[in-house]
């Protein structure tokens, strides 16, 4: 039997405080999950405030639609469609956008979803189970070169080639269709691994990222979130591994005055106007939260504030 489905929202207090919620503000929780952040935002909103929640997971949206609150709207969309979802909800400009990216605890803990090798289940791994290619379908057709590319790039796995060859050789006799089959193949290919980490961990991460196009989704979502913000609005992003955080860090820096040339003889009119101001330093879970919820250990939160185009510079 699967473990009970629970979800402890990571950096709950820190994220909501970073949004600087105004009672009459308009906000987007672009990753509803099981609603921890959304419910905390609603608690701070006044009667004229509004909140739009997005999620690509049908189970998450079913949970969201249990919230009966006229200030709240839920949409079954990935955050890469944030701009379209905001327009449909009548949100022309917002005071804050929150992105809590990556896989959620309920997705990992529901064995039937195929995200975890702790359960024997079909290799699905789709966050949106209504569309797209499953992990099993990808493994059944991808060649060694493509498998190696995905496992190396998204799993940062140094044994990617050996794993890819093992998968392709094994499927000649039997398709790799379940989580335990895949985990066993990876363990046969990887004889050394990090202490405390299962050899299959990186491969499962890589396949999940590929199947859900997670990094592409994030790359598409960030400029949409920035463009949706009012001047003074906050963009808050929580990521859980280095690939995600790198994208967020580079985007925020590229759009902020931290990216302006500091030693070149340029006139102010020649400088690209910064659109974001970085707010504080990256935030990580406290020791207490990490001890209580091990999945919080890798979380990194970055915050930026929307500037008027060319009208302000980051405070020294």
C-alpha positions as CSV (number, residue, x, y, z in Angstrom):
1,X,0.0,0.0,0.0
2,X,1.2,3.5,-0.8
3,X,2.3,5.9,1.9
4,X,-0.3,8.4,3.0
5,X,-0.3,11.4,0.7
6,X,1.0,14.4,2.7
7,X,2.4,17.7,1.6
8,X,4.4,20.1,3.8
9,X,4.8,23.3,2.0
10,X,8.5,24.3,1.9
11,X,9.5,27.9,2.9
12,X,5.8,28.7,3.5
13,X,6.3,31.7,5.8
14,X,9.4,33.0,3.9
15,X,7.7,32.8,0.5
16,X,4.5,34.6,1.6
17,X,6.5,37.3,3.4
18,X,8.7,37.8,0.3
19,X,5.5,38.4,-1.7
20,X,4.7,41.3,0.6
21,X,1.0,40.6,0.2
22,X,-1.2,43.7,0.1
23,X,-4.8,43.2,1.3
24,X,-6.2,44.5,-2.0
25,X,-3.5,43.0,-4.1
26,X,-3.7,40.6,-7.1
27,X,-1.5,37.5,-7.0
28,X,-0.6,34.4,-9.0
29,X,0.4,31.1,-7.3
30,X,1.7,29.4,-10.4
31,X,2.2,26.1,-8.7
32,X,-0.7,25.3,-6.5
33,X,0.4,21.8,-5.4
34,X,-1.7,21.1,-2.4
35,X,-2.4,24.8,-1.7
36,X,-0.2,25.6,1.2
37,X,1.0,28.9,-0.3
38,X,-2.3,29.8,-1.8
39,X,-4.2,29.4,1.5
40,X,-1.5,31.5,3.3
41,X,-1.9,34.2,0.7
42,X,-5.7,34.2,1.0
43,X,-5.4,34.6,4.8
44,X,-3.5,37.9,4.1
45,X,-5.8,39.2,1.4
46,X,-8.7,41.5,2.1
47,X,-12.1,41.3,0.6
48,X,-11.0,43.1,-2.6
49,X,-7.9,41.0,-3.1
50,X,-7.6,38.2,-5.8
51,X,-5.6,35.1,-6.2
52,X,-5.2,32.9,-9.3
53,X,-3.7,29.5,-8.9
54,X,-2.3,27.3,-11.7
55,X,-1.3,23.7,-11.8
56,X,-0.8,21.2,-14.6
57,X,-1.6,18.2,-12.3
58,X,-5.3,17.3,-12.4
59,X,-5.2,16.0,-8.8
60,X,-3.8,19.4,-7.6
61,X,-6.5,21.3,-9.5
62,X,-9.2,19.0,-8.0
63,X,-7.9,20.0,-4.6
64,X,-7.8,23.7,-5.6
65,X,-11.5,23.6,-6.6
66,X,-12.4,22.6,-3.1
67,X,-11.6,26.1,-2.0
68,X,-14.8,28.1,-2.0
69,X,-13.7,31.7,-2.0
70,X,-14.9,34.3,-4.4
71,X,-11.4,35.9,-4.4
72,X,-9.9,32.6,-5.7
73,X,-9.7,31.2,-9.2
74,X,-8.0,27.9,-10.2
75,X,-6.8,27.0,-13.7
76,X,-5.6,23.7,-15.1
77,X,-2.5,25.0,-16.8
78,X,1.3,24.7,-16.7
79,X,3.1,27.8,-15.5
80,X,4.5,28.2,-19.0
81,X,1.0,29.4,-19.9
82,X,0.9,32.0,-17.1
83,X,0.3,35.0,-19.4
84,X,-2.7,33.4,-21.1
85,X,-4.1,32.2,-17.8
86,X,-3.8,35.6,-16.3
87,X,-5.6,37.2,-19.2
88,X,-8.4,34.7,-19.0
89,X,-8.8,35.5,-15.3
90,X,-8.9,39.2,-16.0
91,X,-5.6,39.9,-14.4
92,X,-4.0,42.6,-16.4
93,X,-1.2,43.3,-13.9
94,X,-0.4,41.6,-10.7
95,X,1.3,42.4,-7.4
96,X,3.1,39.1,-7.1
97,X,3.9,35.8,-8.7
98,X,5.0,32.7,-6.8
99,X,6.7,29.7,-8.5
100,X,7.4,26.6,-6.4
101,X,9.0,24.5,-9.1
102,X,9.7,20.8,-9.3
103,X,7.9,17.7,-8.2
104,X,5.6,17.8,-5.2
105,X,5.4,15.4,-2.2
106,X,2.0,13.9,-3.2
107,X,3.4,13.1,-6.7
108,X,6.4,11.4,-5.2
109,X,4.4,9.6,-2.5
110,X,1.6,8.3,-4.8
111,X,3.2,5.1,-6.1
112,X,0.8,4.9,-9.1
113,X,2.3,8.1,-10.6
114,X,5.6,6.4,-11.3
115,X,7.9,9.1,-10.0
116,X,9.6,7.0,-7.3
117,X,11.4,3.7,-7.2
118,X,10.1,3.1,-3.7
119,X,7.0,1.6,-5.3
120,X,6.4,-0.9,-8.1
121,X,4.3,1.0,-10.6
122,X,4.0,1.9,-14.3
123,X,6.7,4.3,-15.5
124,X,4.4,7.3,-16.1
125,X,6.1,10.3,-14.5
126,X,3.8,12.9,-16.2
127,X,2.7,15.8,-14.0
128,X,-0.3,16.2,-16.3
129,X,-1.7,12.7,-16.7
130,X,-4.2,13.9,-19.4
131,X,-1.5,14.4,-22.1
132,X,2.0,13.8,-23.2
133,X,4.5,11.0,-23.5
134,X,5.1,8.7,-20.5
135,X,8.6,7.8,-19.3
136,X,8.0,4.2,-20.4
137,X,7.1,5.3,-24.0
138,X,10.3,7.4,-24.1
139,X,12.4,4.6,-22.9
140,X,10.9,2.2,-25.5
141,X,11.9,4.4,-28.4
142,X,14.9,6.6,-27.6
143,X,18.3,5.6,-28.9
144,X,21.4,5.4,-26.9
145,X,22.5,8.9,-27.9
146,X,19.2,10.5,-26.8
147,X,19.0,8.5,-23.6
148,X,22.6,9.5,-22.7
149,X,21.9,13.1,-23.4
150,X,18.8,13.2,-21.2
151,X,20.3,11.3,-18.3
152,X,23.6,13.2,-18.4
153,X,22.1,16.7,-18.9
154,X,19.1,16.5,-16.6
155,X,20.4,14.0,-14.0
156,X,24.1,15.2,-14.0
157,X,24.9,11.4,-14.1
158,X,28.4,10.5,-15.0
159,X,27.4,7.0,-15.9
160,X,24.8,8.1,-18.3
161,X,26.2,6.2,-21.3
162,X,26.5,2.9,-19.4
163,X,22.9,3.3,-18.2
164,X,21.6,4.2,-21.7
165,X,23.3,1.1,-23.2
166,X,21.9,-1.1,-20.4
167,X,18.3,0.2,-21.1
168,X,18.5,-0.3,-24.8
169,X,20.0,-3.8,-24.5
170,X,17.4,-4.9,-21.9
171,X,14.4,-3.7,-24.0
172,X,15.3,-6.1,-26.8
173,X,14.0,-8.8,-24.5
174,X,11.5,-6.9,-22.4
175,X,10.3,-3.3,-22.5
176,X,11.3,-1.2,-19.4
177,X,7.8,-0.5,-18.2
178,X,7.9,-0.2,-14.4
179,X,9.8,1.8,-11.8
180,X,11.4,-1.3,-10.3
181,X,12.5,-2.6,-13.6
182,X,14.3,0.7,-14.4
183,X,15.8,1.0,-10.9
184,X,17.2,-2.5,-11.2
185,X,18.8,-1.8,-14.6
186,X,20.4,1.4,-13.4
187,X,21.8,-0.4,-10.3
188,X,23.3,-3.0,-12.6
189,X,25.0,-0.3,-14.7
190,X,26.1,1.9,-11.8
191,X,28.4,0.1,-9.3
192,X,29.5,3.2,-7.4
193,X,27.3,6.0,-6.1
194,X,27.1,8.8,-3.5
195,X,26.8,7.6,0.1
196,X,23.1,7.6,1.1
197,X,21.8,8.0,-2.4
198,X,20.3,5.2,-4.5
199,X,22.1,4.7,-7.8
200,X,18.7,5.2,-9.6
201,X,18.1,8.7,-8.1
202,X,19.7,10.8,-10.8
203,X,18.2,8.8,-13.7
204,X,14.7,9.1,-12.3
205,X,15.2,12.8,-11.9
206,X,16.4,13.1,-15.4
207,X,13.5,11.2,-16.9
208,X,11.0,13.2,-14.9
209,X,12.5,16.5,-16.0
210,X,12.5,15.4,-19.6
211,X,9.0,14.0,-19.7
212,X,7.6,17.1,-18.2
213,X,9.9,19.5,-20.0
214,X,10.5,21.2,-16.6
215,X,13.4,23.4,-17.5
216,X,11.8,24.6,-20.7
217,X,8.7,25.3,-18.8
218,X,10.6,27.4,-16.3
219,X,12.5,29.3,-19.0
220,X,9.2,30.2,-20.7
221,X,7.5,31.1,-17.4
222,X,10.0,33.6,-15.9
223,X,9.7,36.4,-18.5
224,X,5.9,36.0,-18.5
225,X,5.9,36.4,-14.7
226,X,8.1,39.4,-14.9
227,X,5.9,41.0,-17.6
228,X,2.8,40.4,-15.6
229,X,4.1,42.3,-12.6
230,X,3.1,45.9,-11.7
231,X,5.9,48.2,-10.7
232,X,6.9,47.1,-7.2
233,X,5.4,43.7,-7.7
234,X,7.4,40.7,-6.5
235,X,8.6,37.5,-8.3
236,X,9.3,34.7,-5.8
237,X,10.8,31.5,-7.1
238,X,11.6,28.3,-5.0
239,X,13.7,25.7,-6.8
240,X,15.0,22.3,-5.6
241,X,18.0,21.5,-7.7
242,X,20.9,23.3,-9.3
243,X,19.6,23.1,-12.8
244,X,16.4,25.0,-11.9
245,X,18.2,27.4,-9.6
246,X,20.8,28.2,-12.3
247,X,18.0,29.3,-14.7
248,X,16.3,31.4,-12.1
249,X,19.6,33.1,-11.0
250,X,20.7,33.9,-14.5
251,X,17.3,35.3,-15.5
252,X,17.0,37.5,-12.4
253,X,20.5,38.8,-12.8
254,X,20.1,39.4,-16.5
255,X,17.0,41.5,-15.9
256,X,18.5,43.4,-12.9
257,X,21.1,46.2,-12.6
258,X,23.5,43.5,-11.4
259,X,24.0,42.8,-15.1
260,X,24.9,46.3,-16.1
261,X,28.5,46.9,-17.2
262,X,30.3,48.6,-14.3
263,X,33.7,49.5,-15.9
264,X,32.8,50.5,-19.4
265,X,32.7,54.1,-20.5
266,X,29.0,54.2,-21.4
267,X,26.5,57.0,-21.0
268,X,23.4,56.2,-18.9
269,X,21.2,56.5,-22.0
270,X,23.2,53.7,-23.6
271,X,22.7,51.3,-20.8
272,X,19.9,48.7,-21.0
273,X,17.2,49.6,-18.4
274,X,17.0,47.0,-15.6
275,X,13.5,45.6,-15.2
276,X,14.1,43.8,-11.8
277,X,15.7,44.6,-8.5
278,X,17.1,41.7,-6.6
279,X,15.6,41.5,-3.1
280,X,17.9,40.1,-0.4
281,X,20.0,37.0,-0.7
282,X,18.9,33.5,-1.7
283,X,16.9,31.9,1.2
284,X,17.2,28.3,2.3
285,X,15.2,26.3,4.7
286,X,16.1,26.6,8.4
287,X,17.8,23.8,10.1
288,X,14.5,23.1,12.0
289,X,12.5,22.9,8.7
290,X,15.1,20.7,7.0
291,X,15.1,18.3,10.0
292,X,11.3,18.1,10.0
293,X,11.0,17.9,6.2
294,X,14.1,16.4,4.5
295,X,12.7,17.5,1.1
296,X,13.3,21.1,2.1
297,X,17.0,20.7,2.4
298,X,17.7,21.5,-1.2
299,X,15.2,24.3,-1.6
300,X,16.5,27.8,-2.6
301,X,14.3,30.8,-2.8
302,X,15.1,33.9,-4.9
303,X,13.2,37.1,-4.9
304,X,13.1,40.1,-7.3
305,X,11.0,43.2,-7.6
306,X,9.7,44.8,-10.8
307,X,11.1,48.2,-11.7
308,X,9.7,50.9,-13.9
309,X,11.4,50.5,-17.3
310,X,14.6,52.5,-17.0
311,X,13.2,54.7,-14.2
312,X,15.1,53.2,-11.3
313,X,18.3,51.4,-10.5
314,X,19.0,48.9,-7.8
315,X,19.7,50.4,-4.4
316,X,23.4,50.2,-3.4
